[in-house]
Amino acid sequence: MASLLFVLNEGPYGSERSYNALRHAMAVAKQPDTQVRVFLMADATTCALAGQNTPEGYYSVERMLKGLVTKKAQVAL
């Protein structure tokens, strides 16, 4: 079984770094026999806040994290 860890340290909006990392993690989580872990640190901890107001033109990082958890990915702060 392959295991991948994604470490995010950018806030959810303002740059696309967290979005791109989560998008990549979601793609990897779809692969069989793959375990995905996401570690949120520094400004990235705000990605896990419930009830976010997603700015116009951005994807909901909150929904992306929920999707990862649904795929049995581990998310830690």
MDAnalysis code that builds the backbone (N, CA, C; Angstrom):
import MDAnalysis as mda
import numpy as np

u = mda.Universe.empty(231, n_residues=77, atom_resindex=np.repeat(np.arange(77), 3), trajectory=True)
u.add_TopologyAttr("name", ["N", "CA", "C"] * 77)
u.add_TopologyAttr("resid", np.arange(1, 78))
u.add_TopologyAttr("resname", ["MET", "ALA", "SER", "LEU", "LEU", "PHE", "VAL", "LEU", "ASN", "GLU", "GLY", "PRO", "TYR", "GLY", "SER", "GLU", "ARG", "SER", "TYR", "ASN", "ALA", "LEU", "ARG", "HIS", "ALA", "MET", "ALA", "VAL", "ALA", "LYS", "GLN", "PRO", "ASP", "THR", "GLN", "VAL", "ARG", "VAL", "PHE", "LEU", "MET", "ALA", "ASP", "ALA", "THR", "THR", "CYS", "ALA", "LEU", "ALA", "GLY", "GLN", "ASN", "THR", "PRO", "GLU", "GLY", "TYR", "TYR", "SER", "VAL", "GLU", "ARG", "MET", "LEU", "LYS", "GLY", "LEU", "VAL", "THR", "LYS", "LYS", "ALA", "GLN", "VAL", "ALA", "LEU"])
u.atoms.positions = np.array([
    [0.845, -1.189, 0.000],
    [0.000, 0.000, 0.000],
    [0.883, 1.242, 0.000],
    [0.591, 2.157, -0.893],
    [1.318, 3.426, -0.949],
    [0.704, 4.406, 0.040],
    [1.531, 5.200, 0.662],
    [1.069, 6.197, 1.618],
    [1.705, 7.535, 1.270],
    [0.869, 8.557, 1.128],
    [1.360, 9.895, 0.789],
    [0.909, 10.904, 1.833],
    [1.801, 11.809, 2.167],
    [1.512, 12.890, 3.108],
    [1.609, 14.217, 2.370],
    [0.554, 15.017, 2.477],
    [0.532, 16.361, 1.919],
    [0.590, 17.337, 3.088],
    [1.574, 18.214, 3.096],
    [1.715, 19.219, 4.146],
    [1.353, 20.567, 3.539],
    [0.318, 21.199, 4.092],
    [-0.133, 22.500, 3.609],
    [0.178, 23.555, 4.648],
    [0.657, 24.717, 4.208],
    [0.902, 25.803, 5.157],
    [0.410, 27.148, 4.634],
    [-0.315, 27.157, 3.523],
    [-0.888, 28.389, 2.963],
    [-2.364, 28.467, 3.330],
    [-2.875, 29.660, 3.469],
    [-4.294, 29.847, 3.738],
    [-5.148, 29.332, 2.590],
    [-6.448, 29.184, 2.827],
    [-7.313, 28.591, 1.811],
    [-7.524, 29.469, 0.584],
    [-7.436, 30.771, 0.734],
    [-7.725, 31.664, -0.382],
    [-6.632, 32.722, -0.471],
    [-6.443, 33.286, -1.638],
    [-5.401, 34.283, -1.847],
    [-4.303, 33.744, -2.745],
    [-4.057, 32.442, -2.662],
    [-3.160, 31.774, -3.602],
    [-3.786, 30.416, -3.901],
    [-3.268, 29.732, -4.885],
    [-3.841, 28.444, -5.262],
    [-3.057, 27.264, -4.700],
    [-2.109, 27.504, -3.828],
    [-1.265, 26.414, -3.327],
    [-2.054, 25.369, -2.552],
    [-2.876, 25.785, -1.620],
    [-3.662, 24.814, -0.850],
    [-4.671, 24.112, -1.741],
    [-5.313, 24.868, -2.619],
    [-6.274, 24.276, -3.546],
    [-5.606, 23.208, -4.408],
    [-4.453, 23.522, -4.970],
    [-3.758, 22.561, -5.833],
    [-3.314, 21.330, -5.059],
    [-2.850, 21.511, -3.836],
    [-2.446, 20.362, -3.021],
    [-3.644, 19.475, -2.714],
    [-4.776, 20.084, -2.372],
    [-5.976, 19.295, -2.081],
    [-6.506, 18.610, -3.332],
    [-6.423, 19.277, -4.451],
    [-6.855, 18.675, -5.713],
    [-5.994, 17.452, -6.035],
    [-4.704, 17.586, -5.816],
    [-3.786, 16.466, -6.038],
    [-4.089, 15.333, -5.053],
    [-4.302, 15.672, -3.788],
    [-4.615, 14.661, -2.775],
    [-5.903, 13.918, -3.120],
    [-6.901, 14.627, -3.640],
    [-8.155, 13.980, -4.015],
    [-7.942, 13.002, -5.172],
    [-7.113, 13.369, -6.124],
    [-6.835, 12.480, -7.253],
    [-6.106, 11.222, -6.782],
    [-5.150, 11.389, -5.887],
    [-4.395, 10.244, -5.368],
    [-5.293, 9.351, -4.514],
    [-6.197, 9.958, -3.745],
    [-7.083, 9.191, -2.863],
    [-8.015, 8.265, -3.649],
    [-8.239, 8.547, -4.918],
    [-9.094, 7.692, -5.752],
    [-8.390, 6.411, -6.182],
    [-7.076, 6.378, -6.066],
    [-6.313, 5.206, -6.482],
    [-6.467, 4.088, -5.458],
    [-6.608, 2.844, -5.933],
    [-6.722, 1.728, -4.983],
    [-5.415, 1.509, -4.228],
    [-5.534, 1.000, -3.037],
    [-4.375, 0.697, -2.184],
    [-3.475, 1.898, -1.946],
    [-4.084, 3.055, -1.772],
    [-3.333, 4.279, -1.491],
    [-3.918, 4.962, -0.269],
    [-3.073, 5.314, 0.650],
    [-3.494, 6.036, 1.852],
    [-3.019, 7.479, 1.734],
    [-3.929, 8.405, 1.973],
    [-3.602, 9.834, 1.873],
    [-3.745, 10.473, 3.251],
    [-2.755, 11.255, 3.601],
    [-2.789, 12.036, 4.839],
    [-2.548, 13.491, 4.478],
    [-3.283, 14.378, 5.133],
    [-3.132, 15.815, 4.908],
    [-2.846, 16.457, 6.258],
    [-1.747, 17.183, 6.339],
    [-1.379, 17.884, 7.566],
    [-1.497, 19.378, 7.307],
    [-2.332, 20.042, 8.083],
    [-2.540, 21.482, 7.946],
    [-1.763, 22.194, 9.047],
    [-0.895, 23.114, 8.651],
    [-0.137, 23.864, 9.648],
    [-0.149, 25.347, 9.286],
    [0.165, 26.167, 10.254],
    [0.230, 27.627, 10.068],
    [-1.094, 28.142, 9.493],
    [-1.049, 28.943, 8.438],
    [-2.265, 29.530, 7.867],
    [-3.214, 28.492, 7.278],
    [-2.704, 27.321, 6.939],
    [-3.552, 26.285, 6.337],
    [-4.572, 25.718, 7.315],
    [-4.383, 25.937, 8.615],
    [-5.372, 25.426, 9.566],
    [-6.740, 26.060, 9.326],
    [-6.767, 27.252, 8.735],
    [-8.055, 27.886, 8.454],
    [-8.796, 27.193, 7.313],
    [-8.139, 26.306, 6.590],
    [-8.812, 25.520, 5.549],
    [-9.876, 24.615, 6.164],
    [-9.693, 24.243, 7.425],
    [-10.598, 23.299, 8.076],
    [-11.751, 23.979, 8.821],
    [-11.841, 25.296, 8.754],
    [-12.930, 25.990, 9.434],
    [-14.266, 25.692, 8.761],
    [-15.255, 25.377, 9.565],
    [-16.602, 25.116, 9.036],
    [-17.308, 26.434, 8.732],
    [-18.174, 26.413, 7.727],
    [-18.990, 27.582, 7.409],
    [-18.246, 28.707, 6.723],
    [-17.236, 28.381, 5.960],
    [-16.454, 29.405, 5.267],
    [-17.284, 30.092, 4.192],
    [-17.022, 31.356, 3.998],
    [-17.583, 32.082, 2.861],
    [-16.538, 32.044, 1.753],
    [-16.820, 31.277, 0.722],
    [-15.873, 31.124, -0.373],
    [-15.910, 32.370, -1.249],
    [-14.772, 33.025, -1.431],
    [-14.747, 34.209, -2.296],
    [-15.128, 33.848, -3.737],
    [-15.655, 34.805, -4.435],
    [-16.053, 34.584, -5.827],
    [-14.832, 34.194, -6.656],
    [-15.003, 33.178, -7.470],
    [-13.922, 32.724, -8.328],
    [-13.047, 31.647, -7.716],
    [-13.324, 31.233, -6.480],
    [-12.540, 30.204, -5.814],
    [-13.395, 28.960, -5.585],
    [-12.747, 27.813, -5.446],
    [-13.423, 26.580, -5.062],
    [-13.487, 26.524, -3.545],
    [-14.473, 25.815, -3.026],
    [-14.627, 25.680, -1.577],
    [-13.612, 24.677, -1.040],
    [-12.621, 25.165, -0.338],
    [-11.609, 24.308, 0.263],
    [-12.238, 23.448, 1.352],
    [-13.207, 23.981, 2.044],
    [-13.921, 23.219, 3.078],
    [-14.558, 21.970, 2.467],
    [-15.222, 22.120, 1.337],
    [-15.856, 20.969, 0.671],
    [-14.810, 19.979, 0.166],
    [-13.686, 20.480, -0.278],
    [-12.626, 19.588, -0.744],
    [-12.104, 18.722, 0.408],
    [-11.919, 19.327, 1.573],
    [-11.466, 18.560, 2.737],
    [-12.506, 17.526, 3.151],
    [-13.773, 17.905, 3.131],
    [-14.836, 16.950, 3.464],
    [-14.825, 15.779, 2.487],
    [-14.586, 16.064, 1.207],
    [-14.504, 15.007, 0.208],
    [-13.348, 14.057, 0.478],
    [-12.225, 14.598, 0.916],
    [-11.084, 13.751, 1.253],
    [-11.399, 12.850, 2.436],
    [-12.045, 13.394, 3.433],
    [-12.397, 12.590, 4.607],
    [-13.364, 11.483, 4.208],
    [-14.288, 11.788, 3.297],
    [-15.210, 10.784, 2.799],
    [-14.458, 9.634, 2.115],
    [-13.336, 9.962, 1.479],
    [-12.522, 8.943, 0.812],
    [-11.555, 8.290, 1.797],
    [-11.789, 8.486, 3.083],
    [-11.005, 7.892, 4.168],
    [-9.585, 8.440, 4.274],
    [-9.368, 9.644, 3.787],
    [-8.084, 10.295, 3.986],
    [-8.015, 10.802, 5.421],
    [-6.829, 10.876, 5.965],
    [-6.641, 11.384, 7.315],
    [-6.216, 12.849, 7.231],
    [-6.928, 13.707, 7.970],
    [-6.607, 15.130, 8.001],
    [-6.264, 15.497, 9.437],
    [-5.123, 16.150, 9.625],
    [-4.685, 16.522, 10.969],
    [-4.263, 17.986, 10.988],
    [-4.445, 18.615, 12.140],
    [-4.008, 19.998, 12.352],
    [-2.766, 20.004, 13.213],
])
